[in-house]
Amino acid sequence: MDIGSAVSRAVGVTDRQLVELPRYRTSDAFDDDERLVIELADAMLGEPVEISPDLRARLEARFTRTQ
């Protein structure tokens, strides 16, 4: 956890965001784009990985394929 926290801080994740991560859906520590990306990461942790059509549509509406 300490290594992950250090790496996160190095790329701009705040201490508050680290603390609030379990509540990312409702926390005001994250903006809408960050919540969407965290939701994708959360979905990718499932076994099997399942990205819902709704999540895929929201990602495609917000980000380009390259992003």
MARVEX-27151 format. One record per residue (C-alpha): z, x, y; chain. Coordinates in steps of 0.001 Angstrom, whole numbers, plus 524288, in hexadecimal, padded with zeros to 5 digits. Example, Ala and Ser with C-alpha at 12.3 -4.5 7.8 and 13.67 -1.06 7.14 Angstrom:
     up   east  north  chain
  81E78  8300C  7EE6C      A
  81BE4  83566  7FBDC      A
END
This chain:
     up   east  north  chain
  80000  80000  80000      A
  80311  80B03  80978      A
  7F5B3  8113C  8078D      A
  7EEEB  8042B  8099F      A
  7F6ED  801BD  815D5      A
  7F3A3  80F20  81B47      A
  7E521  80D5B  8189E      A
  7E592  7FFCA  81EA2      A
  7EC14  804CA  82AF2      A
  7E1F7  80F9F  82BFE      A
  7D710  8056D  82CD4      A
  7DE07  7FCB7  83694      A
  7E65F  7F353  82EB2      A
  7F2D6  7F0B4  83638      A
  8008C  7F0F2  8309B      A
  80179  7E272  8337F      A
  7F515  7DFBE  82BCA      A
  7FA71  7E743  82034      A
  806D2  7DF05  82083      A
  7FF4D  7D258  82284      A
  7F4DD  7D4DF  8182B      A
  7FAE2  7CBA9  80E09      A
  7F9E3  7C0D8  81855      A
  7EC67  7C487  81D94      A
  7E77B  7B688  81CFD      A
  7F166  7B1B1  826F8      A
  7F58D  7BDFD  82E28      A
  7F0E9  7C01A  83C12      A
  7F0DC  7CEC1  83935      A
  7E2E4  7CD0D  8344F      A
  7D6DA  7C7C2  83AEF      A
  7CD4B  7BE87  8342D      A
  7C44A  7C980  82FA4      A
  7CF97  7D120  829DE      A
  7D487  7C50A  822B7      A
  7C6FF  7C2A8  81D1B      A
  7C5AD  7D0A8  81844      A
  7D360  7D083  81271      A
  7CFFF  7C3BE  80B9C      A
  7C40F  7CA62  805A8      A
  7CC45  7D5FC  8013C      A
  7D638  7CC97  7FB5C      A
  7CB81  7C547  7F410      A
  7C623  7D215  7EEDB      A
  7D33E  7D514  7E873      A
  7D1E5  7C99D  7DF1F      A
  7CE47  7CAF2  7D0DE      A
  7C361  7C7A1  7D008      A
  7BF2A  7C9D6  7DE1A      A
  7BB3E  7BCD5  7E3F7      A
  7B5FC  7BB6B  7F1B7      A
  7B558  7ACE5  7F479      A
  7A91C  7A713  7FA89      A
  7B167  7A327  8064D      A
  7B666  7B0F9  80871      A
  7A8D2  7B6A0  80699      A
  7A342  7AD0C  81093      A
  7ADD1  7B04A  81A8C      A
  7AB7A  7BEE1  818AA      A
  79CB9  7BD58  81A19      A
  79E76  7B51A  82650      A
  7A6F5  7BF83  82CA8      A
  7A1CD  7CC9E  827BA      A
  79490  7D2A7  824FB      A
  791AC  7D7F2  8175F      A
  7938F  7E5C1  81C82      A
  7A0DD  7E28A  8220F      A
END
